[in-house]
Amino acid sequence: MTDPTWTSILPPLLAICLALLTRQVFISLFAGIWLGAFLLPEVGIIASLGESIDRLIGVLASPGDARVIVFNLVIGAFICMLERNGAVSGLVRFLERAKWVTNAARAQWMAFVIGLMIFIESNITMLVTGTVSRPLFDRYKISRQKLAYIIDSTAAPICILIPLNAWGAFNLAILESLQVEDALRVFISSIPLNLYAICAVLLTAFSISRNFNPGSMAQAEDQAHKEEGASTASLEIEEDDTPPRAINMFLPILVLIGTMPIGLLITGEGDLLAGSGSTSVLWASLAALTCISLMSLFQRNMKMSEVGASWSLGAGRMLPISLVLLLALALGGIVRELGTGAFIASLIADWLPIWILPCIIFLVSALIAFSVGTSWGTFSIMLPISITIAVAIGAEPAHFVAAVLSGGIFGDHSSPISDTTIVAIMASGSDHVEHVRTQLPYALIAGGVSAIGFLVLGFGLL
């Protein structure tokens, strides 16, 4: 690592500013990498472009980084198989036959519980929950805005709290690339400190149990009681002429969940926390994909060619996320070499108390995610900076990881341009503007509580 100077903050600062101005995460991250490569060897701007490309290729030379990128592609194939082999329609039919939903409150609780159960990936969580819940919400005259809020608040917040999915693998890969000691332990330790995700889930449960509808949500609920809950948009999950089977949803998910701790035990030689997170999630995703593919073939729902086509389609959907991860890992390496965290730590030590840092990081992460519309892009920008600051001041990294993850979810949850916001709108059949207006009061309540919480947690760093 070079002796840190003021120039060390320029690459991440450029990435942040460009992301805020252009909302183009790919270009912003690469610009930060390019500038960092230019500053490290102090070579010409053209030569540093070649160095930037080499650093991107170099990320794949790390087995751990390569495993997580492959995992993203595998989980994409797995999600596509769930959509195409009757798993979603089977779950819908199972819930209908159970006849558990008999009133408006139970319809909302059903949407909440499904959001908790399907934590593989936020978009599939919202699509499944929306598809299952829309008819019931209309039947009991609950607003589509309330459905959009419930599924949006039990998608990303739950995915970030349960590390057995792409969200966990993504962030764990960044931590491992930053050479965080016991990266898996740090990530797991950050989960109970992820205040916004916890507050968002608890507030959703409170709003259902107490019929809490602040601001515009009260108007939407009143309107839904007077009308038939007409929708303005809808999105159906793609379904072929495949017989619906709930087991096609339950069994592969159980394989996914069960294989993860087994992988950690094997790679950790009996110690769960010493296991390789990147290896375990890859094994788990491959096992689940194999399970659902074999089930599709044995049930004769799909031909071998259709299984292969589904793998390709699903993996293709995850390419943008994999590219963000690749760029994030490269930028994180450059930030570490430049000593950005050490330089920032030396600056703030003179005028900013340490206890306020988690709250500041939470708010900055929220601002970036709100402006850019992506929590993953925010993680990729803020985690390298925050971790290096934590290491430089000798603080517990889990506090800073939790602040970044909470802020990213908060900003993404509030942003009108977020991909999760848009999917929630489509999955629920709600209106874009109405969903943003009705969800924002909930997000601000949870965000305010979280900011205060991070101020309190900050005193633990003293």
N, C-alpha and C positions, 0 to 999 in steps of 0.2 A: 504494500500500500504506500502511495506517495504521501509526503507531508501535506496535510490538508490545508488548502487556502480558500479564499472566497470563491474561486472559480469552481470548487467542488460542488457548489449548490446549483450551478447553472444547468446541468443536464436534467435533474428532476424538476427544476423550476421551469425549464423550457417545456418539458412534457406536460406539466400541470397547466401552464398558461395556454399552450396550444390546444389541450383537451377542452379547456373552458371556452376558448374562442371558436374552435372549429367543430367540437363534438366528434372529432375523428380520432378514436383511441389508437388505431394502428399507426397513423401518420405521426401522432404526438409521441408515442413511445419510441418509434424508430428515430425521430428527430433527436430525442434525448440520448439514444444510443450513439448516434452519429457525432453529436457534440462531445459526448464523453470520450469516444475513441479519438477525437481530435485533440482533446486536452491531455489524455494520458501520455502518448508518445511525443506530443508536440510536433506532429507532422502536418503535411499539407492537407487541405480539406478534401481533395480527391482521394489521396491515399487513405485517409481515415474512413472514407466510405467503404473501401475494400476491407478495412479492419472491422468495420461494423458488421459486414456480411459474414466475415470469418467468425466473429463472436456469436452470431446467430447459429451458424453451423456448429460451433463449438458447444453450444448448449446440448445438442443431441449426443455429444460425446460422453456426457454424464449419464450413466445407466439410470439413476434415479429420476432425472429430468425426462429422459426418453420414455421411461415407463409411465409417467403421469400423462404425457402427451398421448401415448398409445391408449391409455385408459379412457381419455376423453372420447376418442374415436370408437372404442368398444362400447362405452355406455350409450353413445348415440345409436349404434346398431341395435343395442338392447331395447332402447325406447321405441325404435321403429318396429321391432318385432312385437312389442306389447300392443302397439296400435293395430297391427295387421293380423294377429292370430286369434282374435275374439276375446282377448283378455279384458278390454275395457267394457265391451258390451256384456260380457259375462258377469262382471262386477255389478253393472247396472241391474241386470236381471236378478242377481242374487239379493240385492238390497230391496228390490221391489217385492220379491216373494217373501222376504222376512217380515214385511209389513210393520217395521219398527216405527216408521214415521207416520204419526197420526195427527200432528198439529204443527203450528208454525214454529214453536220453540224447538221441537224435535227435528224439523227440517234444517234449521240452522245448526243444531248440534251435529247432525249427520255430516253437513259440509265441513264443519270444524274437525271432526274426527277423521274424515277421509284425508283432509289436508295434513293431519298429523301422521297418518299411517303411510302415505305414499311420499317418501322423502328422497326418492332417487334423484330427481331433478325438478327444479321449480316449475318449468313449463308443463311437463307431463302431469305434475300435481294439480295445477290449475285447470288443465284441459279435462282431466278425469273428473275432478270435483265439479266443474261447471257443467259438464255433460250430464252427470248423475243428478245434480241438484236443481237445474233450471225448471224442469216440469213441476217439481215439488214446491219450489218457491212461488211459482205462478199459481199453483193450486191453492196455497194457503195465503196468497196475496201479500207476499213479502217482496220488497223492492229488489230489482236487479242490482241496484247500487249496493244494497246490503250484502248480496251474494258476492259481488266483485270485491268488496272490502274483506269479507271473510276469507275468500280463496287467496287474495293478495297477501293477507296477513298470516297465512299458514303455509306459504310456499317458501319464499326465500328465508324468512326467519327460522322456520323449522329446518330447512336444508343446511343452514349455517351452524345450527346447534347440534346436528347429528353428523359426525365426520365420515360416515360410511357411504359417501357419494362423491360426485365430481367436485362439489364445492370444497369438501375436505381435502381431496387430493390436490386441487389447484393451490390452495393456500399452504398446504403442507409442503408442496414442491418449492414454493417461494421461500419458505422458512429454511428448508434444507439447503437451497442454493445460497442462502445468506450465511451458511455454516453455523446456524444456531445450534448450540449444544442441546441434545435431547429434544429435537424439533417436535417429535410427536407428543412428548410430555408437555412442552410449552403450549402446543395447540390445544390439547385436551384441557390444560389448566385455564386457558382463556375462555372456554365454553361457559362456565358459570359466571364469568365476568362480562359476558356479551350482553350488556344491559338492554340495549334497544331491542334485540331479537326476543329476549325474555319478556320485556314489557309489552311488546307488540302482541305476542301470543296470549299473555295474561289479560291484556285489555280486550282482546277479541272475545275471550271466554266471558269476561265481565259484561261486555256489551250484549252478549246473547242471554246470559242469565238474568240480567237486570233490565233488559230492553233499553239499553243506553244508546241514544241516538242524538249526538250533539250536532248543532249547526244545521247544515243542509240535509243531513241524513234524516232528521225528523220530518222535513217536508217531503222527502222522497218516500218515506214510509207511509205518511198520510195519503199521498197520492196513490200509492200501491193499494191501499185499503179501499179507496174509492173506485179504482179501475181494475183492470184485469192483468196489470203488470206487463203491458205490451213491451216488446223488445225493439231495440233499434239496430242491433247487430247480433250476429251469432256465428259460432264456429263449431262445426261438428268434427270430431275426430274421425279420421279416415277409416272406413270399414269396408271390407269386401264381403263376399257371401260366405263368411266363415262362421260356423256355429259358435255362439257365445258360450264360454266356459270360464267360470270364476277361478277355477284351479289354475288356469293359465296366467292369472295375475298373482295369486297367492304363492304358488310353489316357487317360481323364479325369484320372487322378492325374498322369500325365506332362504333360498340358496345364497342370494347376494349378501344378506345380513349375516348368515351363519358362517360363510367362508371367510369373512373379514377377520374375526378374532382368531380363527384357526391359522390363518396366514401370519398374524402377528405372533402367535405362540411359536410357530415353526421357525420363522425368521429371527425371533428373539430368543431361541433355544429355551423355551419355557417361560420367558419373561415377557408378559404382554406389552409392557411399556417400552421394552428394548427392541421390539420388532420393527421391521421396515414398513412404514406406512405406504410408500409408493408400490412396493412389491405386493403387499396384502390387498390393496384396493384393485390392483390389476388382476390378481388371481381371482378375487371375488367377482369382478365384472365378467371375466372370461368364463367362470363357472356358471354364472347366471345366464349369459348369452348361449352357452352350450346347452343348458337346461331347456331354455325356451325354444331353441332351434330344434332339438331332438323331439320335444313335445309336439311341435308343429308338424314335423315329418311323420312321427308315429301316428298322430291323429289324422294324418293326410289332409291337413288344412292348407299346407303349402308344399310346393315342389322344391327340389333342391335349388333350381334356378331362381325361384322366387325368394328363397331364404338368402341366397347370395345377393340378389338385387336389393333386398331390404337392408342387409348389412352395409352395402355401398351407399344407399340413400341415407341411412341413419348416421354413418360416419361422416358423410359430406355435410350434414347439418351442423356437426360439431367442429368443422374446420375453423370457423371464425374464433371460437373459444380457444382452440389449440394454438392459433396464431397469436392471440393475446397472451397466452401463457408463455410461448416462445419468446416474444418480445419482452415480457416482464422479467423473465429469468435473465436475459441478456443485460437489461438495464440494471437489474439488481446487482449483477456482478461488477458492472462498471462503477456504480455508486459505492460499492464496498471498497473497490480499489482506490477510488478518489478520496475516500475518507470523509464523505459527506456528513455522515452522522457525527463523527468526532468534531468536525468543524462547527456544525450547528450546536452541538452540546457545549462547546467552548464559548459560543456566543450567548446562549441562553443562561449559562451559569452565572453571568454577570448581572442580568436584569430580570430574568423570569424564574420564579420559584419552581422547583421540581414538581411540587404537588399539583400544579395546574396543568402540567403537560398532557396527561391523559384526556382531560376535557378539551384542550386546544386541538389535539390530534383528532378527537371525535368530531368536533365541529368543522375542521378543515376537510376531513374525509367526507362528511355529509355534504358540504358545499360542492366538492368536486363531483360526487355521485349525482347530486341533484342537477348540476349543470351539464354533465356529460350523459347522464342517463344509463350508467352501467356501474354496478357494484364491483364486478370483476376487474374492470379497468382501474377503478379506484384502489382496489387491493394491490394491484400490480405496481401502482405508482407510490402508494403511501407505506406499504409494508417495508420495503427496503430502507426508506428514510427512518421510519419509526424504530425498526429493530436496531439499526446502527446507532441511533441516539440512545436507546436503552442500554446497549452494550457499553457505549462511551461513558455514560454516567453511572454504570454499575447497577442499574435498576432491573427489576423483574420483567423480562420481556412479555410475559403473558398479559400484563396490564396494557401494554402498548398494542399488542396484537388485538386484544378485545376492543380497544378504542377504535382502531382502524376498521375492524369488521362491523362493529356497531354503527359507526358513522357511514360506512358504505351502504349498509342496509337501509338506514334512515333516509339518506339522500335518494337512494334508488326507489324507496317506497313512496316518497313524496313527489318524485319527478314526473311531469306529464309526458316526457319523451323516453322514459324507461321502457325497455323491452318487456319487463314483467308487468308493468302497468298496462301496456297495450294488449298483452296476452290475457290478462285478467279481464279486460274490457270485452274482448272477443269471446272468451270462454263463458262469461256470464251473460252476454247479450246486453250489456249496459251501454251507456253513452260515455264517450271519452271525457268531455268536460264535466259531466255530472259525477263520474267516478272520482276524478281528481278533487272536485269540490267537496264531495261527501267524505272522502277518505282523509283529506288533509287534517281536519281537527283531531282525528285519532292519532295520526302520525306525530303531530305537534305535541300532543299530550305525552305520548311515549318518549319522544325526543327530549322534551323538557325534563322529565323524570330521569332519563338516562344521563343528561348533562350534569344534573345535580349529583347523581350517583358516581360519575367519574371524578367529580370534585372530591367527594368523600373518599373514593378509592385512592386518589392521589396522595392523601395523607399517609397511606401505607407505604409510600416510597421513601418517606423521611427516615 
